[in-house]
Amino acid sequence: MNLIYKLINNKSSNKSNNHEMHDSNNILIKQLNHNILLDYAYSFINSLNMSSSIWVLYLAYRGMSLLQIGMLEGIFHIASMLFEVPSGSLADLFGRKKTMIAGRICMAISCIVMLFARTFPMFALGFVLHAWSYNFNSGAEEALVYDSLKHNGREEEYPVVNGRINFSIELAQGIATVAGGILAERSYTLCYAVCFIIAVLSFIPVAGMKETPREEDAIHIRRWAELFSGFFSHFIQCGNILKEEKKIRKVIIIYASIFTVYSVLLFYSQQYFFDLGLNKIQISAIMLLVGIASCIGALISNKIYEVLGNKVVKLSICIFAVSLMIFGQKQIVASAAFLVISGFFQAMLYPIQSDTLNRMIPSAQRATIISVNSMAFSVCMVLLFPIAGAMADVGGLENLFLGLGIIILGILPFAFRSAGDVSITEKE
């Protein structure tokens, strides 16, 4: 009788445990699905950078010379470049959520420093903290979203999800471009105070996110004594991936170059339009149209890719190159139109690159390799911006844009032919 009683109890206990495991798994699935919705909100709030369109004017207002402003921009990209890979490794080792929270702390402190800074070293500190806020966020957010989808068997939805994320980013940036100008017109102090409030508000969606099981396991089993060995072995593993995987290197180099050239175009277009006689309100209106076009490009990227396939990448880069060459012809309407077109196609390329890269990366090194990709962009920015500035000083902005367009058209065939015309958007 006792044996029968024990068998019945064991069966009942097993059923209870299975039921609890099933309920626990369902809860986890819901939490990870919730991560996606929270990231839509987080991406929007985080991209409401009111200082994005006025920071140069603010530094000049505080007494910084153009040379000092250029040096601060260089400090930003150098700090970003040096800390990009370590921040990705920290995300893989300690968890993406904690790393994103660290980024929000850096952003909030940066806003305070920029608000009260009056000297070059203090502004440099603000720029370094701002760069770190991007570093902590860049690989961690993307890796958390992708692994949340992957755990729930939804990784095929990533291009659509990432397109929506980029849509929210472009929308927020468009709003911030106009709102930042309006706030700065009233008071620079008000503008940076709002930036601080937004940085604080961005904590809310991050706090509600759930780490993926893989990350929680890694966090619990690692001890502090193993940190440095694990940290450096992480670099070695990722270095081997980049060394062995030509496709990954190719994706990183090609897209980093294109996105950097677009950043040069967008950065200098403000001065270019000002030289053509447009006022700040008119320039802001053009930037808003660019933001709207970028929103549309990010949102429909996946649908266009489904129709055109791998051809969409080459076509987009070619159209961007032609737009660059026409942009600098001192025709206001044509220049504005082709800037809008450029914004559409570069925004469309972001989800394609992200999906392509994520399909090539092992989950354990996902945040680190994504950070390597961001670091490559920083390297291109550090190198190209001074060169572009020197070219503009010597030959004018119109010749700069024409030259960049010709260079892109010239290297495009070689870039795709270099690895036997291997598609950089190939799906598994």
C-alpha positions in Angstrom: 0.0 0.0 0.0 2.8 2.4 0.9 4.5 1.7 -2.5 1.3 2.4 -4.4 0.8 5.6 -2.4 4.3 6.7 -3.2 3.8 6.0 -6.9 0.6 8.0 -7.0 2.3 10.9 -5.2 5.3 10.8 -7.6 3.0 10.9 -10.6 1.0 13.8 -9.1 4.2 15.6 -8.3 5.5 15.2 -11.8 2.3 16.5 -13.3 2.4 19.5 -11.0 6.1 20.2 -11.9 5.3 19.9 -15.6 2.3 22.2 -15.2 4.5 24.7 -13.4 7.2 24.5 -16.0 4.6 25.0 -18.8 3.1 28.1 -17.0 6.6 29.5 -16.4 7.5 29.0 -20.1 4.3 30.7 -21.2 5.1 33.7 -18.8 8.6 33.9 -20.3 7.3 33.9 -23.8 4.9 36.7 -23.0 7.6 38.7 -21.3 10.0 38.4 -24.3 7.2 39.3 -26.7 6.6 42.3 -24.4 10.3 43.3 -24.9 9.5 44.1 -28.6 6.7 46.5 -27.7 8.7 48.1 -25.0 11.6 48.6 -27.4 9.3 50.5 -29.8 8.6 53.0 -27.1 12.2 53.0 -25.9 13.6 53.7 -29.4 11.2 56.6 -29.9 11.9 58.2 -26.5 15.7 57.6 -26.8 15.8 59.3 -30.2 14.1 62.5 -29.1 17.4 64.2 -28.9 16.4 67.9 -28.9 20.1 69.0 -29.2 20.8 67.2 -32.4 20.1 70.2 -34.6 21.4 73.0 -32.4 24.5 71.6 -30.6 27.0 73.4 -32.9 25.2 76.7 -32.3 25.1 76.1 -28.6 28.8 75.5 -28.4 29.5 78.6 -30.3 27.1 80.5 -28.0 29.2 79.2 -25.0 32.4 80.6 -26.6 33.8 77.6 -28.4 35.6 78.3 -31.7 35.0 76.3 -34.9 38.3 74.5 -34.3 37.3 73.6 -30.8 33.9 72.4 -32.0 35.6 70.2 -34.6 37.9 68.8 -31.9 34.9 68.0 -29.7 33.2 66.1 -32.6 36.5 64.2 -33.1 36.6 63.4 -29.3 33.0 62.1 -29.5 33.9 59.6 -32.4 37.2 58.6 -30.9 35.6 57.8 -27.5 32.8 56.0 -29.3 35.3 54.0 -31.4 37.5 53.0 -28.4 34.6 51.9 -26.2 32.3 50.4 -28.8 33.7 46.8 -28.7 34.1 46.7 -24.9 30.6 47.9 -24.4 29.3 45.1 -26.6 31.4 42.5 -24.7 30.0 43.9 -21.4 26.5 43.4 -22.8 27.2 39.8 -23.8 28.8 39.0 -20.4 26.5 40.9 -17.9 23.3 41.3 -19.8 21.8 43.6 -22.4 19.2 45.2 -20.1 21.8 46.3 -17.5 24.1 47.7 -20.2 21.2 49.7 -21.7 20.5 51.2 -18.2 24.1 52.2 -17.9 23.8 54.0 -21.2 20.8 55.9 -20.0 22.7 57.0 -16.9 25.6 58.3 -19.1 23.1 60.2 -21.2 21.4 61.9 -18.3 24.8 62.9 -16.8 25.9 64.1 -20.2 22.9 66.5 -20.5 23.7 67.9 -17.0 27.4 68.4 -17.9 26.5 70.1 -21.2 24.0 72.4 -19.5 26.5 73.7 -17.0 29.8 73.4 -18.9 31.7 76.6 -19.8 35.2 75.3 -20.6 36.6 73.0 -23.3 37.5 70.1 -20.9 34.0 70.1 -19.4 32.4 70.0 -22.9 34.8 67.2 -23.8 33.6 65.2 -20.8 30.0 65.8 -21.9 30.8 64.5 -25.4 32.6 61.4 -24.0 29.6 60.5 -21.8 27.3 61.1 -24.7 29.4 58.7 -26.8 29.3 56.1 -24.1 25.6 56.3 -23.9 25.4 55.3 -27.6 28.0 52.6 -27.0 26.2 51.0 -24.2 23.0 51.0 -26.2 24.1 50.1 -29.8 24.8 46.4 -29.6 22.8 45.6 -26.4 19.4 46.8 -27.7 19.6 45.1 -31.0 20.9 41.9 -29.5 18.2 41.9 -26.9 15.4 42.3 -29.5 16.8 39.7 -31.8 17.4 37.1 -29.1 13.9 37.7 -27.7 12.4 36.9 -31.1 14.8 34.0 -31.5 13.9 32.4 -28.2 10.2 32.5 -29.2 10.8 31.2 -32.7 10.0 34.5 -34.3 13.5 35.5 -35.7 12.0 35.5 -39.3 10.0 38.6 -38.1 13.2 40.5 -37.3 13.3 42.5 -40.5 9.8 43.7 -40.0 10.4 44.5 -36.3 13.6 46.3 -37.0 11.9 48.3 -39.8 9.3 49.5 -37.2 12.1 50.3 -34.7 13.9 52.4 -37.3 10.5 54.0 -38.2 10.1 55.1 -34.6 13.7 56.4 -34.5 13.3 58.4 -37.7 9.9 59.8 -36.6 11.4 60.8 -33.2 14.4 62.4 -34.9 12.2 64.4 -37.2 10.2 65.7 -34.3 13.3 66.5 -32.3 14.8 68.4 -35.3 11.9 70.9 -35.3 11.2 70.9 -31.5 14.9 71.3 -30.6 15.1 74.4 -32.9 11.9 75.9 -31.3 13.2 75.3 -27.8 16.6 76.7 -28.5 15.1 79.8 -30.0 13.5 80.4 -26.6 16.5 79.2 -24.5 19.4 76.8 -24.8 19.0 76.0 -21.1 15.4 74.9 -21.7 16.5 72.7 -24.6 19.1 70.8 -22.6 16.8 70.6 -19.6 14.2 68.8 -21.8 17.0 66.6 -23.0 17.7 65.6 -19.4 14.0 64.9 -18.8 13.8 62.7 -21.9 16.9 60.7 -20.8 15.2 60.0 -17.4 12.0 59.0 -19.1 13.8 56.5 -21.2 14.5 54.4 -18.1 10.9 53.4 -17.9 10.6 51.0 -20.9 14.1 49.6 -20.2 13.1 48.8 -16.6 10.2 46.7 -17.9 12.3 44.5 -20.3 13.2 40.9 -19.6 16.7 39.4 -20.1 16.7 36.3 -22.4 17.4 33.0 -20.6 20.8 32.6 -22.2 21.9 35.9 -20.7 20.5 35.2 -17.3 22.3 31.9 -17.2 25.5 33.6 -18.2 25.1 36.2 -15.5 24.5 33.7 -12.7 27.3 31.3 -13.5 30.1 33.9 -14.1 32.0 35.1 -11.1 34.0 38.3 -10.8 37.2 36.3 -10.7 36.5 35.1 -14.3 35.7 38.5 -15.7 39.0 39.4 -17.3 39.7 36.0 -18.8 36.1 35.9 -20.2 36.4 39.4 -21.5 39.5 38.9 -23.5 38.5 35.5 -24.8 35.4 37.2 -26.0 37.6 39.5 -28.2 39.6 36.5 -29.5 36.5 34.6 -30.5 35.0 37.6 -32.3 38.3 38.4 -33.9 38.4 34.9 -35.3 34.9 35.3 -36.7 35.8 38.5 -38.5 39.0 36.9 -39.7 37.3 33.8 -41.1 34.0 35.3 -42.3 34.7 37.4 -45.4 31.0 38.1 -45.8 30.8 39.7 -42.3 33.8 41.9 -43.1 32.2 42.9 -46.4 28.9 43.8 -44.9 30.5 45.9 -42.2 32.8 47.8 -44.6 30.4 48.5 -47.4 27.5 49.7 -45.2 29.7 51.7 -42.8 31.1 53.6 -45.8 27.7 54.4 -47.2 26.2 55.5 -43.9 29.2 57.7 -43.2 29.0 59.5 -46.6 25.3 60.1 -45.9 26.2 61.6 -42.5 28.6 63.9 -44.2 25.9 64.9 -46.7 23.3 65.5 -43.9 25.8 67.4 -41.6 27.1 69.8 -44.3 23.7 70.2 -46.1 22.7 72.6 -43.3 25.6 74.9 -44.1 25.1 74.3 -47.9 21.4 75.4 -47.7 22.3 78.4 -45.5 24.9 79.5 -48.1 22.1 79.3 -50.8 20.1 81.8 -48.8 17.7 79.7 -46.8 16.9 80.6 -43.2 16.8 78.3 -40.2 13.1 77.6 -40.4 13.3 76.7 -44.1 16.3 74.4 -43.4 14.4 72.8 -40.5 11.5 72.1 -42.9 13.7 70.4 -45.3 15.2 68.3 -42.5 11.7 67.4 -41.4 10.9 66.2 -45.0 14.1 64.1 -44.9 13.0 62.6 -41.6 9.6 61.7 -43.0 11.2 60.1 -46.1 13.5 58.2 -43.8 10.5 56.9 -41.8 8.8 55.6 -44.9 12.1 54.0 -46.1 12.6 52.2 -42.8 9.0 51.1 -42.7 8.7 49.6 -46.2 12.2 48.3 -46.4 11.2 44.7 -45.9 8.4 44.8 -48.5 10.7 46.3 -51.1 13.4 43.7 -50.4 10.8 40.9 -50.8 10.0 42.2 -54.3 13.5 43.2 -55.5 15.6 40.9 -53.4 19.4 41.5 -53.4 19.1 44.1 -56.2 17.6 46.6 -53.8 21.1 47.2 -52.2 22.9 47.9 -55.4 20.0 50.0 -56.7 19.8 52.0 -53.5 23.5 52.8 -53.4 23.5 53.8 -57.1 20.6 56.2 -56.5 22.3 57.6 -53.5 25.5 58.3 -55.5 23.6 60.0 -58.3 21.6 62.1 -55.7 24.9 63.2 -54.2 26.2 64.4 -57.5 23.0 66.3 -58.4 22.6 67.7 -54.8 25.6 70.1 -55.2 24.4 71.9 -58.3 23.2 74.9 -56.4 19.5 74.4 -57.3 17.5 74.7 -54.1 14.5 72.6 -55.2 16.6 69.9 -56.8 19.0 69.8 -53.9 16.2 69.5 -51.4 14.4 66.8 -53.4 17.6 64.6 -53.8 18.4 65.0 -50.1 15.0 63.6 -49.3 15.6 60.8 -51.8 18.9 60.0 -50.1 17.3 59.9 -46.7 14.7 57.4 -48.0 17.2 55.0 -49.4 19.8 55.1 -46.6 17.0 54.5 -44.1 15.8 51.6 -46.2 19.3 50.0 -46.0 19.5 50.0 -42.2 17.1 47.1 -41.6 18.6 45.1 -44.5 22.1 45.4 -43.2 21.0 44.6 -39.6 19.1 41.5 -40.7 22.0 40.4 -43.0 24.5 40.8 -40.2 22.4 39.1 -37.5 22.0 36.0 -39.7 25.7 35.6 -39.9 26.5 36.1 -36.2 26.5 33.4 -33.4 24.2 34.5 -30.5 27.0 34.4 -28.0 28.9 37.1 -29.9 26.0 39.0 -31.3 26.2 42.2 -29.3 30.0 42.3 -29.7 30.0 41.9 -33.5 27.2 44.4 -33.8 29.4 46.8 -31.8 32.3 46.1 -34.1 30.0 47.2 -36.9 29.3 50.5 -35.0 33.0 50.9 -34.4 33.7 50.6 -38.1 31.2 53.5 -38.6 33.1 55.6 -36.0 36.4 54.9 -37.8 34.9 56.1 -41.1 33.5 59.2 -39.4 36.8 60.1 -37.8 38.6 59.7 -41.1 36.1 61.1 -43.5 34.8 64.2 -41.7 38.2 66.1 -41.6 39.0 65.1 -45.2 35.6 66.2 -46.3 36.0 69.5 -44.5 39.4 70.1 -46.1 37.9 69.3 -49.6 35.0 71.8 -48.9 37.4 74.5 -47.8 39.5 74.1 -51.0 36.9 73.4 -53.6 33.5 74.2 -52.1 30.7 72.1 -50.8 29.2 71.5 -54.3 32.5 69.9 -55.5 32.7 67.8 -52.3 29.3 66.3 -52.9 30.0 65.7 -56.6 33.3 64.0 -55.7 31.8 61.7 -53.1 29.1 60.7 -55.5 31.7 59.8 -58.2 33.8 57.9 -55.7 30.8 55.8 -54.6 29.8 55.0 -58.2 33.5 54.1 -58.9 34.0 51.7 -56.1 30.6 50.1 -56.2 31.4 47.5 -58.9 34.7 46.5 -57.2 33.1 46.2 -53.8 30.5 43.7 -55.0 32.9 41.9 -57.3 35.6 41.5 -54.6 34.2 38.3 -53.2 32.9 36.8 -56.4 29.8 39.0 -56.3 28.6 37.3 -53.2 25.3 38.8 -52.2 25.6 40.8 -49.0 21.9 40.4 -48.4 21.7 36.7 -48.9 19.0 35.0 -46.8 19.5 31.6 -45.3 
